[in-house]
Amino acid sequence: MYEYGVKVRPFLGERVSGDAGIVIEEPDGLFLAIIDVLGHGSEAHELAVSISKFLNAQNRSDLCRMLVDLDQYLRGTRGAAVGLARIDQGSGRLRYAGIGNTVIRRIGPEPSRLVSRDGTLGHIMRTPREEGLDVGRQDIILLHTDGIHEHFDLEQYPSFARDSAKAIAHNVVRLFGKPHDDATCIALKYPG
């Protein structure tokens, strides 16, 4: 099974965040979601909690359908960027679909990045599209909101590959988070 960590940090001066990170262990693998509600503060936080509850209650097999349903659910709200991923434990295959400024990266022998579609759930979005990649034992998967600098330099984090997933999520937010935005990171790797 995979080891994972989630770190959520609010906008400087706020007590709560409009971001959220979800990891749900399922019989055949993991479901992951990264949520970035527009704005920050308590109203954004309440909507992030509502989105988390909505995603927890869904059938999580069809990522694109979930995004379409979530877009309808968020009509009339401030809206959000959301990235959804499922990883199959047996094959190591990761599937991803996202709308808005969420990022998913594979860091390892063959680094890559999957792309979220333009838009804001609850307002306007392009048709979601699912992408995939294979995750190997040396790979580390990062999902993060745009509160993390998009192109950060891992030379500033020399213990990255050796750290636990929990430490990686914490340190990516600490080292590369923007102070004037909510920042969230989910890190995923094989244990040991």
N, C-alpha and C positions, 0 to 999 in steps of 0.2 A: 504494500500500500504506500501511498505518498505521504510525505510530511508536508505540512502547510502552516503558514502564519499569516495573520491579518493585522494590519496597523491602520488605525483611523486617527487623524489629528485635525482638530478644527482650525479654522481661520484664526490668526493671531488676535487674542482678546476675547474670543468666543468660548463658551463652555461646552457647546455641542456642535456637531458637524452635520452638514447637508450631504455628506458622502456616507457610503456604507460599503462593506465588503462581506459577502456571504460565501461560506463553503458548507455544502451539505454532503455528508458521506452517504452513498447509496450502495445497494448490494453489488453493483457491477462497476463502481468507480466513484467519481466525484462530480458534483455540480458546483460551478463557481459563478458569482455575479459581482460586478463592480458597478456602483451606482454613484452618480454625481448630479444632484439636484441643482438647478440654476440658483445662484445666490448662496447665502450662508445664514447662519443663525438658527433660532428656534423653529421658525416656520419651515425652513428648508429641512431641518432635522426631522420634524414631524412627517413631512412627505417622504423622506428617505426610509423612515420606519414603516410607513404605509406601503411603500414599494416592496420592502423586504417581506412583509407579511403576504402581500399579493403573490410574490414569486414562490414563497414557501408553500402556498396552497395550490400551485399549478402542477399539471403533468409536465415534467421537465424534459421530455424526450424530443420535442420539436422546438428548437431555439428560435427560429424565425417566427413561428406562430405565437410564441410567448411575447416577442417584441411587438407584434401587431396587436395582440390583446392588451398589452401594457400601454401602448399608445392610446387605445380607446379609454382605458381606465384613467389615464392622466389628463384627458381632455378637460379644459377649464382650470388647470393648475399651472404653476410656474414652469413645469416640465423638467425633464432630466435627460442626461446621457447615460446609457446603460450598455454594458458588455456582458454577454452570457457565454459560458463555456461548459462543456461536458468532457470529461476524460474517461475513456474506457480502460479499466484496470487491466484487462486481459491483453489487449492489443497495444496499449500505450498511445492510442490515437486520440488527439484532442480536436474537438469541433468548437467553433467560435462564431458568434454573430453579435454585432454591436451597432448601436446608433449613437452618433455624437462623439465627443472628445474623450474616448476611453482607449487605453493602449494595452495590447497584449504582446509580449516579446518572449522568444525563446533565446536564452543565453547559454552557449555551450559550443561544442565542436562545429555545429552548423547554425549560427545565429540567424534568426528570422523574426519577422513581425507580421501579424495579421492585421487587416485593416477594417475599422468600423466605417459604416456608411454615414454620409452627412445627414444632419437633422437634429431635432430635439423631440423626444417622445412627448406626446401631449400637444404638440404644435404642428410640426411638419417633419416628415421623414421620407427618405427614399425607401424603396422596397428592401427589406433586410436580405442579406445574402450570407450563407454559411460558408466558412472556410475551414481548412483543417491542416494539422501537422502531426507528425509522429514525435513522441517524447521519449528520449533515451535516458539511460542511467546517469549520464554526465550533464544532462540539461537542467536548467533552472528556468521555470516559467514565472514571469512577472505580469500581473494585471495591475494597472494603476490609472488613477484619474489624472486630469490635466493639472492638478495641484502639485504634481511631480514634474520637474523639468524633463522635457521629452528626450533630449539628447544628453544624458549625463555620462560622465567619464568614470568607468569602474576603476581606473587607476587611483581615484580618490577613496576607494573602498577596497584595500588590498586583501582583506580576509573574506571577501564576498563568496567565493566558491567553497570555502571551508565552513562557513557559518551555518547554523540551523536555519530552516525556513522562517521560523519566528523572528530570529535575529535579523535575517535579511529584510523582511518586511519592515521591521522597526527602523533599521539603519537606512534603507532607501528613503523613507519618509524624513528621517532626521537629517541626512546629508543632502538630499536633492529636492526636498519639499519647498514649495514657495510659501513664505510666511503669510502672504496676503491672499490665501486661498485655502479652502479645505483640501486636505491631501490624504489619499488612501492608497495602500498597496497590499496586494495578495501575492505571496511568494509560495511556490510549489516545487518540491524536489523529491527525489528518492531519498530515504533515510540513509544515514551513514556515509 
